[in-house]
Amino acid sequence: MVQARQQREQPRLPDIQTSWMGAKRHARRRQRAVPSLRAGGPGLLEHARDSVERQLPAGELPVRFIVAETTDLGYRCEVATLAATSTSSARRTASIFELRRRTHENAERFNVVLLVPTLAALEQGITVIAVRENTNVMRNRLEELPFRSDRYFAVDNYLEAPGLLAALKAGVSPGAVRRPLAPTEVRVYEAAPLVSAVGSATNGPNPSASRR
């Protein structure tokens, strides 16, 4: 009776894959590509990158790769992408890395999305122009990001944006042409006689006689 119970509790042969070599042999039997860990060959990260690029539809760009969960047998990773006009599903590929589209995520939960170009511009000091009429369901507040005062501008519409671009390219300060204009300080200098070393009198500016 004890021997029969022990036999029932023993795992079946296909369930025994507790080692990397066992999982590797199982993947090869299913005709899936397995990364080589030999010295000088492509590493695991390069293999994962190539696998992700092969599976993404045309027009999608990977922008986020995180390890969401770790187990005794490996890692569960998540890839976030920027989707363009393509609506096709991910392509299948012969690899141990297989992308599965998340179906339980509620997209309405997200209320703020910052694209990679905006954050890259913030980090590299590139000028960003925000258009107020470009409204959507998001509640992005770019003015709260730590932009330099001369690297972030907000315009009302897309007709105003080209004018601002032209002014910046021409080296014109937007604050000098946008209303309300900043207060202008005017100084008037009176000519006062100056005596040189040989005793001749000349005229020149006298800052002490300035008035506002």
C-alpha positions in Angstrom: 0.0 0.0 0.0 2.8 2.4 0.9 4.7 1.6 -2.3 1.7 2.2 -4.5 1.0 5.5 -2.8 4.6 6.6 -3.5 4.3 5.6 -7.1 1.2 7.7 -7.5 2.9 10.7 -5.9 5.9 10.6 -8.3 5.7 13.1 -11.1 5.4 11.9 -14.7 8.4 12.1 -17.0 7.2 15.1 -19.1 6.7 17.2 -15.9 10.3 16.9 -14.8 12.0 20.1 -16.2 13.6 21.6 -13.1 16.9 22.3 -14.8 17.9 24.7 -17.6 19.2 21.8 -19.7 15.9 20.0 -19.3 14.0 23.0 -20.4 16.4 23.5 -23.3 15.9 20.0 -24.5 12.2 20.4 -24.2 12.3 23.6 -26.3 14.4 21.9 -29.0 12.0 19.0 -29.2 9.3 21.6 -30.0 11.5 23.1 -32.6 12.0 26.4 -30.9 15.1 28.5 -31.1 17.3 28.5 -28.0 19.9 31.1 -27.3 23.5 30.0 -27.2 25.4 30.9 -24.0 28.9 30.1 -25.5 31.6 32.7 -25.1 31.7 35.0 -28.1 28.2 34.2 -29.2 25.1 36.3 -28.9 23.9 36.5 -25.3 20.4 36.1 -23.9 19.5 39.8 -24.1 20.5 39.9 -27.8 18.4 36.8 -28.5 15.4 38.4 -26.6 15.8 41.6 -28.6 15.8 39.9 -31.9 12.8 37.7 -31.0 10.8 40.8 -30.0 11.6 42.6 -33.2 10.5 39.6 -35.3 7.2 39.2 -33.5 6.1 42.9 -33.5 3.8 44.0 -36.4 5.1 46.5 -38.9 4.8 50.1 -37.5 5.2 49.2 -33.8 8.1 50.3 -31.8 9.2 48.7 -28.4 9.7 51.4 -25.8 9.5 49.4 -22.5 10.9 46.1 -21.4 10.5 45.0 -17.8 10.8 41.8 -15.8 7.3 41.5 -14.3 7.8 38.2 -12.4 10.5 35.8 -11.5 10.1 32.1 -10.9 12.4 29.1 -10.3 12.4 28.3 -14.0 12.8 31.8 -15.4 11.3 35.3 -15.8 8.0 36.7 -17.1 8.7 39.8 -19.0 6.4 42.5 -20.4 7.0 44.6 -23.5 5.2 47.9 -24.1 5.0 49.2 -27.7 4.0 52.3 -29.5 1.5 51.3 -32.1 1.2 53.3 -35.3 -1.3 52.6 -38.0 -0.9 48.9 -37.9 -3.8 46.9 -36.3 -2.5 43.4 -37.2 -1.8 40.9 -34.4 1.7 39.9 -33.4 3.4 37.4 -35.8 4.3 33.9 -34.5 7.9 33.0 -34.5 10.0 29.9 -33.8 11.5 31.1 -30.5 11.4 30.3 -26.8 10.2 33.9 -26.4 6.6 34.2 -27.4 4.7 37.5 -27.2 1.1 37.3 -25.9 -1.1 40.3 -26.1 -2.6 41.2 -22.7 -6.4 41.0 -22.8 -7.3 41.8 -19.2 -5.9 45.3 -19.2 -8.5 48.1 -19.1 -7.1 50.9 -21.3 -9.4 53.5 -19.6 -7.4 53.2 -16.4 -4.6 55.2 -18.0 -4.9 59.0 -17.8 -1.4 60.1 -18.5 0.9 59.0 -21.3 4.3 60.6 -21.9 5.9 59.6 -25.2 9.5 58.9 -25.5 10.4 62.0 -27.6 9.0 64.3 -24.9 11.1 62.7 -22.1 14.2 62.6 -24.4 13.8 66.3 -25.2 13.6 67.1 -21.5 16.7 65.1 -20.7 18.8 66.5 -23.7 17.6 70.1 -23.4 15.6 70.1 -26.7 12.9 72.7 -27.1 9.3 71.4 -26.8 6.3 73.3 -28.1 2.9 72.2 -26.7 -0.3 73.0 -28.6 -3.3 73.7 -26.4 -6.0 72.9 -29.0 -4.6 69.4 -29.3 -7.0 68.0 -26.6 -7.6 64.4 -25.8 -8.7 62.2 -22.9 -5.3 62.3 -21.3 -4.5 64.8 -18.6 -0.9 65.5 -19.3 0.6 68.6 -17.7 3.9 69.1 -19.4 4.4 72.5 -17.7 5.0 70.6 -14.4 8.0 68.8 -15.8 11.4 70.4 -15.0 11.9 72.1 -18.3 14.2 75.1 -18.6 12.3 78.4 -19.1 13.7 78.7 -22.7 13.1 75.1 -23.6 9.3 74.8 -23.1 6.7 76.9 -24.9 2.9 76.6 -25.1 0.9 77.9 -28.1 -2.9 78.1 -28.6 -3.1 76.4 -32.0 -1.1 74.9 -34.9 -1.2 78.2 -36.8 0.8 79.8 -34.0 3.4 77.0 -33.7 5.1 77.6 -37.1 5.6 81.3 -36.2 7.2 80.3 -32.9 9.5 77.9 -34.8 10.5 80.6 -37.3 11.3 83.0 -34.4 13.4 80.5 -32.6 15.3 79.6 -35.8 15.9 83.3 -36.4 17.3 83.8 -32.9 14.3 86.1 -31.9 13.3 85.8 -28.3 9.6 84.9 -28.1 9.3 87.1 -25.0 10.3 90.2 -27.1 7.4 89.9 -29.5 4.6 88.3 -27.5 2.1 90.5 -25.6 2.0 91.6 -22.9 5.5 93.0 -23.6 8.0 93.1 -20.8 8.7 96.6 -19.4 11.3 98.4 -21.4 14.0 100.3 -19.5 15.1 103.5 -21.3 18.3 105.3 -20.2 19.2 108.8 -21.5 22.8 110.0 -21.2 23.9 113.7 -21.3 27.1 114.7 -22.9 29.6 116.1 -20.4 33.0 117.6 -21.1 36.0 115.3 -20.5 39.5 116.7 -20.0 42.3 114.7 -21.5 45.9 114.6 -20.3 46.9 117.5 -22.5 44.0 119.7 -21.3 41.7 119.5 -24.3 38.0 119.0 -23.7 36.0 116.2 -25.4 32.4 115.1 -25.1 31.3 111.6 -23.9 28.6 109.8 -22.1 28.1 110.5 -18.4 26.4 107.6 -16.8 26.0 109.5 -13.5 23.6 111.9 -15.2 21.3 109.2 -16.5 17.6 109.3 -15.8 14.8 106.8 -16.4 
